[in-house]
Amino acid sequence: MNNIKSTFNIKDLENLSGIKAHTIRIWEKRYNLLEPMRSDTNIRMYDIQNLQKLLNVVLLTKFGYKISKISTLSIQEIEQFVLKIQNEKTINNHVISAFKMAMLNFDQSLFLKTYNELISTKDFNVVFFETFIPLLEEIGTLWATNTITPAHEHFISNLIKQKILIQIENNLNNSKINSEKTFVLYLPFNEIHEIGLLFLHQQISAKGYHSIYLGSSLPFDSLLDLNRHFNKITFVTYLTVAPENDEVNNYIKQVSKELLHENENELVVLGRKTELIHPNLLSENIKIYKNPKDFVDLL
C-alpha cells in the first residue's frame, strides 16, 4: 500500500481521537494499551494499527467500558465489543472513524464499502448532514494541525464529490425541469471549496428546478452573460476563503449592482465569511444562510 503517512506522533493521535496526549500516555504506560515504535531520535511513533485500536477504545469508553477492562482484551475482542454496542449514534461514530482510516491509507475500497453500507439504510441527505459534514469539519481541523497532508484532504474530498455527482446525474435523468426559476451556482474567483455548493446543486436538481452549476474560482464578468439568457435567477455562492476579508462587502455591492439591479434576481450566500457582510447590504433579494440545511429546508 502506497501510504504518504503511515506513522503518527502522539499529537496526531490526540487530533485524530479527541483524547488528550497526556491521557493517551497514561493509558500506554499503565495499561500497555498501545505499542509505540521509536524513531532514530527516540521519539515515540505509532502505526496505523495503534491508531485503529485507539479509535475503537475511545468508542468503548464513551459507552461506559472501563479502560482497565478494555486493556485486557485482544484487538479482535475489542472489535467484537464495538460491533456489539453499535446503535444509531455509535454507527455514525464508527463510520466516521472508518472514513478517516480510508483517508489515512488512501484506501478507496474501504471508503466505498463503508459508504455502500451506510447508503443502504439511510437517505443521501441524512448521510451528508450526519456523516459527511462532521467528517469534513474534522478533516479541516486535522489539516490545520498538520496531522494530515493536502493529499489526504483531496483524496477524501474527491470521493465525496463523486457520490454527490452520482446523485445529481440521477436527479437530472429522473425529473422534469421546473423552469419558472433558474438557480446559478458558482464560487467567486480564488474560492475552491466546492463540496457544499455541489451538494446544493444536488438538492436543487432533486426538487426539479433548473440548476446551472458553474463550479469554482469563477471570474465575476463571466456571470454577466447569464442575465441575457434567463429571467428570475437565484445566484447561489459560498464565501469561505475568498474574497479577502476587506473585500467581502465590496463584492456583495458589485453583485447587487451588476446582477440584481432592476430585475427579479436574488443572491443566496453561505460560508463563514458571511459574518463579514454588513447588515445594511441585506435585502429581500440578498439572503444569508448559516448552513446548507437552512437553505435546503426552504426550497
N, C-alpha and C positions, 0 to 999 in steps of 0.2 A: 504493500500500500504506500502510495507516494504522499506522505504527510509533510506539511510545512512545519507544523508544530505538534510534536508528539510527547514532549515533556513540559512540565509546568512547575513553577516555584510555588511557595506557599501562598503568596499574594494572589496568584492566579486561581488557586483553589478557593480562596476566600471570595473572589469576584464571581466565580462560576457557581459556587454552592450557597452563598449567602451566610456562611458560617465564619466567624472571626478567626483570623490566623492563630490567635492565642488559644482559642478553644480547640482548633484542629491539632495544635502541638500537644495539648493536654491529652486529647484522645489518642494521639500517636504514642506518647511516652507512657501513659498509664495503662492503656489497653492494647497497645500494639495494633491499632486499627489499620494503619497504613504501613507500607513498606517502601520508604524513600530510597532513592539511589543517591550517590554522591557525585558531584561534579568535580572537575580537576582542581577547583579551588575549595573543595569540601563543602559546597552549598547543597542543601537537600533539594532534590528534584523528584518529581512524581510522574509516573507514566499514565497512560490513558486508562489502564485497568484500575489504578488507585483512584483516579477521578470518578470513574463509573461507580466504584464501590462507595465512595464518599457521597455521591448524589443519592444513592439508594439508602444509605444510612440516615441522611438528613430527612428523607421522606418518612422513614420509620419513626424517627424521634418526634416528628410532628403529630404522630398518632399514638403517643404515649409509651412507645418502647424505650426502655432504659438502655443507655449506651453500654452499661456493664453487661447486659444480656446480649445486645447486638454483637459485642466484641467476641463472644464465644461461638458465633455462627460462622460457617464457611460462606464463601461468596455465593455458592449455589443456594444455600439455605436463606441467605439474605434476599436473594432474588425471588425465592418462593414466598417469603413473607410479604414482599412488595406486591406480588400478584394477588395474594390473599386479601389484602386490605383495600384493593382498588375499588373506588366508587367514583361518582361523577367528578368530584374535586381532585382526588388523587390521580385519576386517569389523566386529567389535564396536566397536573404536575409531572407525571411520568412521561407524557407525550412531549412536553417542552424539554425535558431532560434528554429524551431520545433525539429530538431535533438538534439540540446543542451538540450531542455526541456525533450526529451525522455531519454537522458543520465542521467540528474539530478534525474529523477524519476524512473530510471530503468524500463522504460515503453516500452517494446518490441512492443506492439500493435501500439503505436504512431510512432515508427520508421518504422514499416512495412507499415502502412497507408501512411506516408509521402513518403517513398521510392517508393511504388507502383504508387502513383500519379505522381511522378517525372519520373519514367522509362516508363510510358505510353506515354510520349510526347518527351522523349529525348533518344538518344543513350547512351549505358552504358559508352562509353569513355567520352562523354560530362559530364555525371553525375560525373564520377570520377574526371576529371580535374577541373570542375567548382564548384563542391559541396564538394566532399569528401576531396580533398586536402586542400582547405581553412578551412574546418571543423577540420581536423586533426591538422593543424597548430594552430588554435585557442585552441584546446584541449591541445596541448603541452604547450602553454602559461598558460592556466588555471591550469594545473598540476604543472608547475614550480612555480606558485604563491600560491600553496596550496588552490586554490579555489575549486578544486575537488580532490577526493581521487583516488588512483590507481584503486579501484573497478569501478569507473565511466569510467576511460580511458579503462580498459579492456572490460567492457560491450559494449561500442560503437565500439571499435576496432574489437571485435569478430563478431558483427553484420555485419560490413562492410566486413570482411573476408568471411563470409557466402555468401554474394552477389557475391563476386569475384569468389568463388569456384563454384557457380551455373553456372556462365558464362564459366568457364573452362570446366566443365563437358559437357555443350552444345557444346563447340568447339570440344572436343575430340570425341563426338558422331557424329558430323556432317561434319567432314573434313577428307580428305585423308592426310596422313603424307608425307611431303616432307623430305626425309632422307638424302639429299645431305649435309645438315649441321645440327649439333646437338647443342642445347643450354643446358647448365647445370647451373641451378640457385641455389645459396646457400648463406648462411651468415656465416662469419667467427665465430670461437669459441667465445662464450660470446656475440655475436651480436644477438638480439632477435626481432628487429623491422622489421617485415617481410611484412607489407601491400604493400609497394612499390614493393618489389620483387615479391610478389604474383600477383600483377597487371601486371607486365612484363611477367610473366608466362602466364597469360590470353591473353595478346596481341600477344605473340609469337605463342601460340597454335592457335589463331584466324587466323594467317597468314598461318597455315598449316605446320609449322616447327616442327621438333621433339624436344620437350622441356621436360627436366628432372628436376623436382623440388625436391631439397634435403632439403629445409627448413632452420631453424635457428640453430645457435651455432654448426656448423659442424667442428669437428677436421680436421686439414689440411690433415693428412695422409689418411683420408677417400676419398680424391679426386683422389689419385694417381691411383686407380684401373680403373678410367674412361678411361684413355688413352689406356688401354688394350682392351677396348670394342668398342671404337668409334674413327673415324678419324674426323679431322676438327671440333673440339669442340670450341664453344664460351662459355667461363665461364662468368657468369654474377653475380655480387655481389654488396652489399651495405656496405659502411663503415660509420656507424652512431655513435656508441659508442665504437666499437672495430675494430681493436686492439687499444692499448694505443697509444697516440699521438706520442711518441718517437719510436714506433714500426711499424708505418704505412709503412715507406719506406722499412724496412726490410721485411715486409710481401709481398710487391709488388715484391721485389727481389726474394723471395722464390718462389712465383707463377711463375715468369719468368723462373727461373732456373729449377724447377721441373715439371712444367705443360706445358710450352710453348717452351721448348728447342728442336730444331731440328724436328719440326713438323709444321703443319698449324693451330695450335690452336690460339685462341685470348682470351683476357681478357677485359671485359667491367666493369667499376667501376662507381658507383654512390654513393651519400651520402655526408654529409657535411665534412667528413674527407678527401675527395679527394683534398681539398685545401692544405693538408699537403704533397701531393705526389710531389716529386722533378721532375721538367720538364725533366731532363736527363733520367728518368726512362721510359718515354713515348716513344712509337714507333708505327710502323704500326700495331702491334698485341696487344698493350695495349692502350686502349682508355678510356677517362673520359667523362662523360656526366653530365651536371649540373642538369638536371631534367629528369624524365622519358619520358616526351613528346618528347624531342630531340632525344632520342634513338628510341622511337616508330615510329617517323616520318621517320626514316632511314631503318626500317625493310623492 
